[in-house]
Amino acid sequence: MREREAMLKIHQIIHSYLGLPFHEDMSSYDMIPFALAVHEIVNRYPVTMRSRNRRGVRIEDGKVVDNDYTGPVLEEVLRTNRVIRTVPESGAYRGTPVVVAPIRNEKGEAVAAIGVVDLGKILRG
């Protein structure tokens, strides 16, 4: 599946996954079902997620390894409301290419952010 198609699929899941509403005060426990679904879609590569006003989750190897998680790229995406592809200099994924995208409300505001290890970058070297 091409990267654009994968992002579209994730976007569709965001808007339809069990009717789960996304909002800026979503708790880490509210995020777990969605973050686990994305984790499976990306072949169990690590997934992180947080809402604007609350820390979130970090998922690895099919389980939640941190339910009070934040990271510098998640925070930057929430500030800028844009997709960021980078190699973090700090945090749990320091030195690993990641891609993090905002989850927007109907007004286009970033209410949450979700990140995955950037498989394309890793595979291209």
N, C-alpha and C positions, 0 to 999 in steps of 0.2 A: 504494500500500500504506500503510495507516495505521501510525502510529508504533508502537503496541503490537504489531501483527502483524509489523512489521519486527524489533522486539526479540525476539519469539518465534522468528522465523526464524534470527536470529543465534544465539540460545541453542541451537537445534537443531543448527546447524552446529558450534558449540563441542563438543557432545557426540558428534558423529558424523564430523567431518571427518577422513577417512583414519585414524581411530583415534588421532589425535594426542593424547597425554596432556598435560594442563595441570598444571603444578606450580610451586612457588615458586622453583625454581632453573632454570627454563627459560631457555635462552640466546636472544639475539636471532635467531640463525640458526634455532632451533626455531620461532620465532614467524612467520617470514617467510611460509610458505605460507598460514597462516590469516589473517594481517593483509592479505595481497594479495587473498584471497578476499573479505574484508569490504570492502576498498577498491573492488572491482568492484561489489559489491552496492549500495554507496552512491554509485554513478555516478562513481567515481574522485575523490571528495572526499578530502582528507587523512585518514589513519588513523595513530594512534600506539598503541603497545602496549609494556608491560613486565611482567616478573614481579616478585614481591615482593622477591627477593634479587638480581636482576640487571637491568641496564639493557636497554632494548629497541630497538624500531625506529620509524622515522618514514617513512611512505610517501606519496609525492605523484606525480601524473602517471604512474602505473603502475610506478614503480620505488622501490627503497629509497634514500632520500636520507641516512639516518643509521642506522647499526646499533649505536650506543652512546647511545641516546636515553632521556631521562627528562624529565618536565615536572611542574610544580607540581600540576596537577589529577590526573594519574596517581598521584602520590605521596599526595595527600589521599584518593583513592578507596581505595588500599591500606590507609591508616590507619583509615578509617571504615567500610569495607566497604559503601558505599552509592553509588548513582548520583548523580552531580553534574552539574548543568547550570549553566554559568557563563560569564562572559567573563573569561578570565585577564588578570591585570595584569602578568604576566611570562612569559617563555618564547617559544617559536617561534610560538605562536598568540595572543600578546598582542593584546587588543582584538577577537578573533574569538569569537563564541559557539561553545561546544563542549559535547558531552555525553560523559561518561566513565562506564563501568560496570565493576563488578568481575566477574571470572571466578572462580567459587567451586568449591571441591572438594566432595566428597560430604559433608563435615562442615559446609558452609556458610561456610568461611573464604575470604577473598579471597586467591587465590594469584597473580593477575595482574589487570591492568586494561587496558581497551581504550577508546580515545576516537576520536570523529569530530567533524568540524565539524557543528554543530547546524543542519541544513538547515531544519527547521521554524521555528526562531527567525529565521533569515536571511530566509526567505520571508515571514514575518509582519511583519518589520520590527522 
